[in-house]
């Protein structure tokens, strides 16, 4: 297959091959326009504040008051239904950013830091499949010893609890991030993928090894091979509640439900 993948798309593939096939390959469902909700609005604002914070020199140039002032400048309350809801979310954002600032003051200094960076690889091969990968990094820290750390900020908390290092290593979304980082920094001595859960005040990290990388790569290759063979099983997971394929009545696991309808040649490198 010739296939384009982003971390969010490969999350769909890992969670449910059938939904991935319907949404991204066969395109049998309409993807609705992005709708702002209180939760997504909070996440977008906090990400934007941290992006500006890092671009302006983070702790070396800005204090906590400066960080909270950025929040006030970027705040947009138009999505909230009433003042109480807006006030509650603004307080959540203030607490997240305050805790983040205090907890990261003692971080090991890095040689270089990049924020809100996009990267794309247009020519990769995995088995018999030609891939194009694209990802957006919340933050990249490059250290003197050659280590590159990718940090993904999370404003929500997983309903199943925070993942551990093993679960992060098994995430195919993180596999894509890792491969994108290697393309940007081929001389990196080590790559660390970290999820910073701002609401839970914790950072969970995995240092990628050849073993972790190979296991995740084999998993992705197996899923792609199955898709090419027409094997795309529907897997029940936490995302079923808001899955577009289910909402369109196309999921075999939920056949009895009645729900309203929703609106050139490349030089190929090895994966």
N, C-alpha and C positions, 0 to 999 in steps of 0.2 A: 504494500500500500504506500501511496504518497500521502502523508498526513501531517497536519499542522497541530501543534500542541502548546498549550499554556499550562501553568501549574493548576489553575482552577479547572481546566478541561480534564487533566489527568486525575484530579480528585474525583470528578464524575466517573471516569473509567474505572478507578479502583473501587469506588463505592457501588457502582451498578453498571456493568457492561451494556445491558439492554438500554438503559436510559442514555448512556453515552452514544450508542449507535443511533438511536432515534433522534437525538438532539443535534449531534455534530456530524454524523455521516449521512444518514438518510434524510435528515431535516424534515421529519414528519410532524413536528410540533412548532408552533410559532413561539418565538422567544419574546416575551412582553418587554416593553420599554422599562428601563430601570426606574423604580419608584422609590422616592426618598421616604424613609421611615425614621422615627426617633432614634432607633438603634444605629441605622446606617449613617444618619446625620451626625451622631456623636462620633462614630468611628472616623468619618471623613474629616471632621474638624480637628480631632486629636492628631490624626496622621499629618494634616497640614501644618499644625502648630509645631510638631516635632521636626518636620522637614525644614521649616524656617529656622528653628532653633539650632539645628546642626549646620545649616548653611551659613549661619552667622557666628559660628565658632563655639557653640554649645557652652559648656561650663567655663571654658577659658575666657570667654567674652561676655557671657550673660549670667545674671543671677536668677534666683527663683522668681523675684518680682517681675523681671523681664519676661520670663517664660509665661507667667500668668497674664501679663499684659498682652502677649501675643494671642492668648486664648480670647481675651475680650475683643481684640481687633478682628479676629476671624469668626467670632460667634455669629451664628445665623439661627434665629428662633422661629423662622417662618413655618417650619414643618410641625411645630408643636401645637396641640389643640387648645391648651390653656396655659396660664402663667405658672401654675403649680408644676405641671409636667416639665415645662421648660426650665424652671428653677432646679428641679430635681436632677435633670440631665446636666445642667451647667455645674452643679455641685459635684456630680460624678466625674466630670472632666477635670475640674480643679483638683480633686483628690488624686486622680490617676497621675496627673502631671506633677503634682507636689511630691508624691511618693517616688515617681520616676526620677525626679531631679535629685532627691535626697539619696536614693539608693545607688545612683550612677556617678556620684561625685568622686568616689574612690576607684573608678575603673582604671585599668591599665592603659596608659596613654598609647594611642596608635599613631603610626606615621602619616596615615592619610585616611580620610573618611569621606564617603560619598553617600548622598541621600537622594531618594526618589529617582533612581536610575533605571532606565529601560535597556534591555539588551536582547538581541535576536541572533539566532544561528540558522542560516537558511539551507545548510547542506550537511546532514548527518545521516549515517546509516546504522540501523539496529537490526541485525539479522538481514532479512530480505526487504526491510521497510525503509523508505526514505522519509526522513523527518525534518520538519522545521520547528524550532523551539523559540518561544518568546516569553520573557518574564519581566516583571517590575520588582526592583529591590527597594524595600523601605530604607535600608541602611547597609552599607558595606564598610567594614573597618579593616585596614591593612596594617599589619604589625611588622616590627623590625625583623622578627625571625622568619618572615615569609608566610605566616598564618593569615588567612583571609576569613573573616567572620561575617556571615550574612545574618542580619537581624530582621525578623518579621514581627511587626507590632500587632498585637491582638487586643481589641477593646472588649470583646465578648469572652465568656467563659464556657468551655465545652460542657455540655450536659452530662457527658460520661466522665468528667474529671480531666485534669491536665494529663497530657501524654508523658511517658517517660522516654529515656534515650532510645530504647529499643523501638518504641512506636514511631518516634521521629525518623529513625533510620529506615523504617519500613514504608514511610510515606513516599509515594511516587511523585507527589508535588515537590517534595524536598529533593528527590533525585534530579528533577529537572532544574531546580535552582542550583544544585551542586554542579551539574554539567555546564550550565550557563556561566557560573563563576569560573570554572576551569578554562572556558573559552576566553574569558576576559583576562585571567591571570594564570597562564599556562605554567609559570614558574613557581606557583604557590607551593610551599612545603606542606601545608595542611589546610583543610577547609572545614570550618565549623558552621553549622546551621543552627540558629537560635530562634526560638519563639519567645517573645517577651509579652506575657499576659499582664497587661497594665491593670486590669480590674482585680486580678488575683495576686498582684505584686510579686510575681515570680518569673524567672527566665529559665527555660528548659532548653538544653543544648545537646547536640550530637556532633562528635568529631568524626568525620567520614574517614573510613578505612577502605582498603581495597576489598575486604570481605563484605562490608555493608554495601558498598557500591555495586559489587557483582551480584549480590542477592537481589537488590532492588531492580537492577537492570534486567536480570533473568525474569523477574516477575512481570515487568512491563513488556518484555518481548513475548512472554507467554500469552498475555492478554491481547496483544496486537495480532499474534498468530491465530488466536481463536476468532477474533473479529473477522479476519480475512477468510476463515473457513465458515463464517456464518454463525459462529457460536457466540451468543451474547445473552447469557442468563440474567433474568431480573433478580436482583438481590435486595431483600428488604433491609432497610437501614434507617438511621435517624432522619435522613433527608427526604424520606417518602412523604412526610406530611406536607411539604411544599413543592414536590417534584412536578414539573410541567408535564412530563409524560403521563403521570398518573392523572393530573388535572384534565388532560385531554382524553382520558378514558382509553389510553393505548397500552397500559401496563397489564400483562397477563396475570399478575398477582392480585390485581384489584378489578377483575372483570365485572363483578356484580355491582360496582359503584355507579351511581349516576351523579356526575358533577358538571357544573356549568363550563362551557368552553371558554377559554382564555384567548382573550385576544393575543518556460524556457529550459533548457538543459543546465544541470547543476554539476559542480565538482563535489563529489560526495566524500565526506570524511567518515571515519568510524566513530560510533557513539562512545 
